[in-house]
C-alpha cells in the first residue's frame, strides 16, 4: 500500500508540474491545462489518504483541517467561476482612462455581425497585457459579436503571413467580407478600425479650393496636411473641389469644407453651395476676420452673421505659440453631439472673428452656438488700432462671451460655421487641447457618422503635490529620523529589560 501511495504522489506531482509548464511548451494544448491540474490534485489526495491511519487522534485532527481547507478552496473556486461569467469594473482614475468611451460602447452594442480580432504580440511584449485588457472590454460590451484571440507571430508565423502582419503589436479585425489591420492597440484606432470593417463604403469630404484656402498637401504650419491624414485614418476619402470649374457640388459629397478662403468665391460658386445645402447638403464653413463678405448672403438664410472684428482675450497662453492676445481660449461649449465629449477641455481659436446668431431664427431653421469665449474677451472692430498693436475694448466693440462656432439645421441640411480657419492648421490641430477632436467631431456629425466622433486617448493626469518648506521637513523627518529612532529606542529598552531579568 505504501508503494502504491508513493507512485500516486509521484504521478500527482508530475501532473501538477505539467499543468504549470503546458502553456509555454505546447500553447495549442492550453485548454487541457485545467484537467491536467485537477488530475494531479486528485492523485496527490489519493496518495495522502492511503497513508492515513484513521485510528490516531492526530490523523483525525489533520483530516478535519484538510476538510476545512478544501471547503475554503471550494468557496474561492465558486466565487472565481461566478465572477468570470458575471464581472464588473470600477475605474477610480481621475479621468477614467481605463474605461471605454461612450462612442465605443454604443458601437459595440449595435454590432449586427461577428467581428474576430487577432492580436499579434510576443509572449514577453510589455504592451501585451494592456492589449488583452482592452480587447476584453470590447468583448464584454458586444453581446458576443466581438471575439478575440492572442497570437505570437514567432510561434505561429504561418498565421502572421496569412494576414500580412509585419510588426509586433498588430491587431487584425476580420468579418466575413472585410479585414482591417490596426497597428497600435489604442482605443481610437481600434474603434475606427471596427467602423471600417462593419460599415459599407467610404464617405467623401471635399475641400473647396481656388480662393487661397489652406493647402491640403502642405506640411507647413498653415497647411492642412494633418487634417487630410486624420480624415483618411477615420475612413474618409478627401478630395479637392474646384467649384468654379465643376459648376456644382459632386453627388458623392458627404461634406463640403470651406477652409478660410482669402478671396471671396464667385457669386456662381456661392449659388452652387446654396443649392447644395438646399438639397440636404452638409457644409462646414471656416471663415477668418475681415474676410469672406461674399458668403454673408448664404449664411443669413441660416441665421448666422459674420461680425467684422477680431476676438481679443488677454491670457498668457498666446505667448507660448508666438501670438499675443489674439489667441482666445475656449472652455465654454453648448450641449450638442459635436461638443458632448469636450467638457473640461480647452480649444484654441487663433485669429477668430465672432459670430452673431439671429433671434428669432429664420423660419424652419434651428441655430445655436457651439463654443463661446470668456467674459474677459471682446471683439476689436478698429483695424487701425490692431495694426498698431494697441487694442483695447471700446464702447462699440462686442463684449464677451462671444460666439466663435455655431451650428444651423434646416430639414436635412446641416451647417457648421467657425470664426477661424487656423484652428485646423498643422500648427494648431494637434496641440495639447481639443482642436483635433472638435474638427473631427464636426466632420463626423455633418457626415451623419456620430459613432465615429473622435475619441481622445486618455493619459494619466499629472497631479503634483506642492509642499511648503516646513511640510517638506516633516515629510523628511518622519520616515528618515523619527520612525527609525523610535524603533531603535524600543529595541534598546527591550534589550535592557531582558538583561535585567537574567
LINZI-V267773 format. One record per pair of residues at least 6 apart in sequence whose C-alpha atoms are under 6 Angstrom apart, sorted by the first residue. I is the first residue (numbers start at 1). GAP is how many residues later the second one is. D is the distance in Angstrom with one decimal. If there is no record, write none. Layout:
i: <I & I>
gap: <GAP & GAP>
d: <D & D>
This chain:
i: <5 & 5 & 8 & 8 & 9 & 9 & 12 & 12 & 12 & 15 & 15 & 16 & 16 & 19 & 19 & 19 & 23 & 97 & 103 & 108 & 108 & 109 & 109 & 114 & 114 & 115 & 115 & 115 & 116 & 116 & 116 & 116 & 116 & 117 & 117 & 117 & 118 & 118 & 118 & 118 & 118 & 119 & 119 & 119 & 120 & 120 & 120 & 120 & 120 & 120 & 121 & 121 & 121 & 122 & 131 & 139 & 139 & 153 & 170 & 170 & 171 & 171 & 172 & 172 & 173 & 173 & 178 & 188 & 202 & 203 & 203 & 204 & 204 & 204 & 204 & 204 & 205 & 205 & 205 & 205 & 206 & 206 & 206 & 206 & 207 & 207 & 207 & 207 & 208 & 208 & 209 & 209 & 211 & 211 & 211 & 212 & 212 & 213 & 213 & 213 & 214 & 214 & 215 & 215 & 216 & 216 & 217 & 218 & 219 & 221 & 221 & 222 & 222 & 223 & 223 & 224 & 224 & 226 & 248 & 254 & 255 & 255 & 255 & 256 & 257 & 257 & 258 & 258 & 259 & 259 & 260 & 260 & 260 & 260 & 264 & 264 & 277 & 280 & 280 & 281 & 282 & 282 & 282 & 282 & 283 & 284 & 284 & 285 & 286 & 286 & 286 & 286 & 287 & 287 & 287 & 288 & 288 & 289 & 289 & 290 & 303 & 303 & 303 & 304 & 304 & 305 & 305 & 306 & 307 & 307 & 309 & 309 & 309 & 309 & 310 & 310 & 310 & 310 & 311 & 311 & 311 & 311 & 312 & 312 & 312 & 312 & 313 & 313 & 313 & 314 & 318 & 318 & 326 & 327 & 327 & 328 & 329 & 330 & 330 & 330 & 331 & 332 & 332 & 333 & 333 & 334 & 338 & 338 & 346 & 346 & 347 & 347 & 347 & 349 & 352 & 352 & 353 & 354 & 354 & 354 & 355 & 355 & 364 & 365 & 365 & 366 & 366 & 367 & 367 & 368 & 368 & 369 & 370 & 370 & 371 & 371 & 371 & 372 & 372 & 372 & 372 & 373 & 373 & 374 & 374 & 375 & 375 & 377 & 378 & 378 & 378 & 379 & 379 & 380 & 385 & 404 & 404 & 405 & 405 & 406 & 406 & 407 & 407 & 408 & 429 & 429 & 430 & 437 & 440 & 441 & 441 & 444 & 444>
gap: <42 & 45 & 35 & 39 & 35 & 38 & 28 & 31 & 32 & 21 & 25 & 21 & 24 & 14 & 17 & 18 & 7 & 361 & 348 & 33 & 34 & 32 & 33 & 31 & 32 & 31 & 59 & 60 & 30 & 31 & 32 & 57 & 58 & 31 & 55 & 56 & 30 & 31 & 32 & 53 & 54 & 31 & 32 & 52 & 31 & 32 & 33 & 48 & 49 & 50 & 31 & 47 & 48 & 30 & 54 & 7 & 8 & 7 & 12 & 13 & 10 & 11 & 8 & 9 & 6 & 7 & 19 & 267 & 34 & 33 & 51 & 32 & 33 & 34 & 49 & 50 & 33 & 49 & 50 & 51 & 33 & 34 & 35 & 50 & 33 & 34 & 49 & 50 & 33 & 50 & 32 & 33 & 50 & 51 & 52 & 49 & 50 & 46 & 47 & 48 & 9 & 10 & 8 & 9 & 8 & 9 & 8 & 7 & 6 & 205 & 206 & 203 & 204 & 202 & 203 & 201 & 202 & 200 & 24 & 193 & 27 & 28 & 192 & 27 & 27 & 28 & 27 & 28 & 27 & 162 & 26 & 27 & 28 & 161 & 28 & 30 & 136 & 132 & 133 & 132 & 131 & 132 & 133 & 164 & 132 & 131 & 132 & 132 & 131 & 132 & 134 & 135 & 132 & 133 & 134 & 131 & 132 & 21 & 64 & 18 & 54 & 55 & 58 & 52 & 53 & 50 & 51 & 49 & 47 & 48 & 44 & 70 & 71 & 72 & 42 & 43 & 69 & 70 & 41 & 42 & 67 & 68 & 13 & 14 & 65 & 66 & 12 & 15 & 64 & 11 & 6 & 9 & 25 & 22 & 23 & 21 & 19 & 16 & 17 & 43 & 15 & 39 & 40 & 37 & 38 & 36 & 103 & 104 & 87 & 88 & 86 & 87 & 88 & 74 & 67 & 68 & 66 & 49 & 50 & 65 & 48 & 49 & 46 & 44 & 45 & 42 & 43 & 40 & 41 & 38 & 39 & 37 & 35 & 36 & 32 & 33 & 34 & 29 & 30 & 31 & 32 & 28 & 29 & 26 & 27 & 25 & 26 & 23 & 20 & 21 & 22 & 18 & 19 & 17 & 6 & 14 & 15 & 12 & 13 & 10 & 11 & 8 & 9 & 7 & 6 & 7 & 6 & 17 & 14 & 12 & 13 & 6 & 9>
d: <4.4 & 6.0 & 5.5 & 5.4 & 4.9 & 5.3 & 4.0 & 4.7 & 5.0 & 6.0 & 4.7 & 5.1 & 5.1 & 5.1 & 5.7 & 5.2 & 5.1 & 4.9 & 5.5 & 5.9 & 4.7 & 6.0 & 5.1 & 4.4 & 5.9 & 4.9 & 5.6 & 5.0 & 6.0 & 5.0 & 5.5 & 5.8 & 5.2 & 4.4 & 5.5 & 4.5 & 5.7 & 5.2 & 5.9 & 5.6 & 5.2 & 4.8 & 5.9 & 4.3 & 4.9 & 5.5 & 5.9 & 6.0 & 5.5 & 5.4 & 5.2 & 5.4 & 5.1 & 4.9 & 5.8 & 5.1 & 5.9 & 5.6 & 5.7 & 4.6 & 5.8 & 5.1 & 5.7 & 4.5 & 5.5 & 5.2 & 5.5 & 5.3 & 5.7 & 5.2 & 5.9 & 5.7 & 4.5 & 5.8 & 5.4 & 5.4 & 5.0 & 5.8 & 4.9 & 5.9 & 4.9 & 5.4 & 5.8 & 4.8 & 4.9 & 5.6 & 5.9 & 4.7 & 4.7 & 5.2 & 5.8 & 5.3 & 5.1 & 5.9 & 5.2 & 5.2 & 5.1 & 5.5 & 5.2 & 4.4 & 5.4 & 5.9 & 5.0 & 5.6 & 4.6 & 5.0 & 5.2 & 5.1 & 5.2 & 5.1 & 4.6 & 5.2 & 5.9 & 5.5 & 5.7 & 5.3 & 5.9 & 5.7 & 5.3 & 5.5 & 5.0 & 5.9 & 6.0 & 5.0 & 4.7 & 6.0 & 4.8 & 5.9 & 5.1 & 5.6 & 5.4 & 4.9 & 6.0 & 5.0 & 5.3 & 5.5 & 5.7 & 4.6 & 4.0 & 5.2 & 6.0 & 4.8 & 5.9 & 5.6 & 5.0 & 6.0 & 5.0 & 4.8 & 5.8 & 4.7 & 5.6 & 4.9 & 5.3 & 5.2 & 5.8 & 5.9 & 4.8 & 5.8 & 4.9 & 5.5 & 5.7 & 4.8 & 5.4 & 5.9 & 4.8 & 5.7 & 4.7 & 5.0 & 5.6 & 5.7 & 5.5 & 5.3 & 5.1 & 4.4 & 5.9 & 4.8 & 5.3 & 5.2 & 5.8 & 5.5 & 5.6 & 4.3 & 5.5 & 4.8 & 5.5 & 5.5 & 5.1 & 5.3 & 4.4 & 4.9 & 5.3 & 5.4 & 5.6 & 6.0 & 4.4 & 5.6 & 5.0 & 5.5 & 5.2 & 5.2 & 4.9 & 5.8 & 5.5 & 5.6 & 4.5 & 5.1 & 5.2 & 5.7 & 5.4 & 5.8 & 5.5 & 4.9 & 5.3 & 5.6 & 4.9 & 4.5 & 4.8 & 5.6 & 5.0 & 5.9 & 5.4 & 5.6 & 5.9 & 5.8 & 4.8 & 5.5 & 5.3 & 5.7 & 4.2 & 5.8 & 5.6 & 4.2 & 5.2 & 4.9 & 6.0 & 5.9 & 5.1 & 5.8 & 5.2 & 4.4 & 5.7 & 4.9 & 5.2 & 5.9 & 4.9 & 4.3 & 4.5 & 4.8 & 5.7 & 4.4 & 5.2 & 5.5 & 5.2 & 5.8 & 5.6 & 5.9 & 5.1 & 5.7 & 4.4 & 5.8 & 5.3 & 5.7 & 4.4 & 5.1 & 5.4 & 5.0 & 5.8 & 5.4 & 5.9 & 4.7 & 5.7 & 5.6 & 5.7>
